[in-house]
Amino acid sequence: MHSLPFLNALKKSLPQAKIHWVIAKGLEGLLEGHPMIDKLIIINKDMWKKITYARHTLNEITLLLKELKREKYDLVIDVQGLLRSGIITKSTRSPMRVGFREAREGSRFFYTHKVKGGRDIHAVDRYLKIAEFLGCEIKDVRFPLPSYPVSSSNQSLTSEDYAVIIPGARWRTKVWPAEKFGELASKLTLKTVIVGARSDIKAADTIASLSEGKSLSLAGKTDLRELIEIIRHAQFVVSNDSGPMHIAAALDIPVFAIFGPTDPVRTGPYGYGHTVIREDIPCAPCFKKTCKDMKCMNDLSLEKVYRIIEKKRD
């Protein structure tokens, strides 16, 4: 999501360029059929970490590297900046390989050109620095997300007024308690729709049970494209720091973002009209994926979150 404005800037400046995009399996739904992308190259990076699939992984990586080399790219850009993405970049043998000077895990040694991105800067603006280095115009920041069809079972939903609750996150430490989300849903005047992955179903059911009949759970019941459309039609979104939160910001839907261990300066909802809600804790942001007490999330009261939302909505 953070790299979509980079894609937009690149395609606007080089409209005749053919763009290929390497993406992790499971996220391809965001970009399949995108008018600015000519080819998606899907890698099953999560399986690469499992030793029991080592032989299959080796074959997959070998075929991937051969395919990339065969394409003879003029320019390759690594915005992720990890060892894996650096190796993929180098394997193309492109004469121009661009990445960040501060890229991690030694990936910067695989680039021919290094751009200073900075660390205390939002990811969107950081990626756009590479676009600027390439001579692209970056003043008009746009997230090119096409519209997608909504299933017949949810078409009536998108004609109603509702808010979206996103209770999941990739890290456990970024999750505000489901019980507090549920109490919040019971106090909001709008109906709420809970979205998320299958792993969020338990939390979503808890929220729905505490909402006094004011929430509908669609956790685990939508693909990425339908998730985008459900968020697109919302009045506002309440979310942890998560991927769907960035989808909402990209769609210019007002976001109330609950932050704890991560830094909203770097990964907060991008753009205007969004509100970051956090507890004033000396140890935050700590960027830890594990924590014994999770004070930054557990100490954030329902009353504070509700009060901020109501004040902004008045």
C-alpha positions, 0 to 999 in steps of 0.5 A: 500500500505504501508503495502505490504512490511510487507506482503512480509517480513512475507510471505517470513519468514513464507511461510507455514503461512496462512494469513488473512487480514482485509480490508475496503470495497472499497479497496479489489480490491487491494488484491483480489486473492493475492497469499500471502493472504489466506482470505480477511475479508471486513469491511464496516467501512464507514457505521459504522459511520452512525447512521441511519445504527446503527442496521445493523452495530451492527449485522455486527460487532457482526458477524465479532467478532464471525468469528475472534474468531472462527479462533483461530489465533496464531498471530494477527498484528495491523499496523493501530493502531486505536481504531477500529483496536485495538478492532478487534485485541483483539476480536480474543483472539489470545495469541500474539497480536502485535501493535505499542507502540505509537498507537492512541486512546488507541488501544495499551492497546489491545496488548500483545506485543508493538513495538516502531515504531517512528513518524518521519519515513516513514510508510513503514519502521515503519511497517517493524519494526514489521516484524523485531520484529517477526524475519523477514528479512527486508533488501529486501523491495518489494511491491508484486503487481500482474499484472492484465488484462486491458480492451480492450478499454484501451489495446492500451493506455498501448502500448503508451508513456504517463504520468499519472496525479492524481489530487485527494486526500482524504483531500481538503487541499492536492489538487493542483488546477485543473487549474494548473494541466491543464496548466501543461498538456498543457506544457508537451511533453508527452500525459497525462492520468488523473485517479481518482475516480468518485469524481475527474471527475469534476477536471479531466474534467477541466484539460482535457479542459485546456490541449490543447487536450493532456490529456485523462480523465479516472477518474471514469472509472477504477476499482483499478486493471485497475488503477494499470495497467495504472500507471504501464505502465506510463513514470512518474506520477504527483500526490498529496499526495494520494493512487494512488501516493503510487501505482506508487511508489510501481510499481517503476514508477518515481513520482513527488509528490506535497505536502502541509499540510502533511509530505513527510518524513512520507508519501512521495513516497517510494523508489528512483527516486521520487521527492517531490515538495512543497512550502517553507511555515513556517506553513507546514506541519500542517496536517490540513484537513481544511484551509482558504487560503491553501497557501502551495498548492495555492502558488505553481506555475505551473512554479516551478512544470514544471521546476522541472519535465523538469529538472529531465526528461532531 
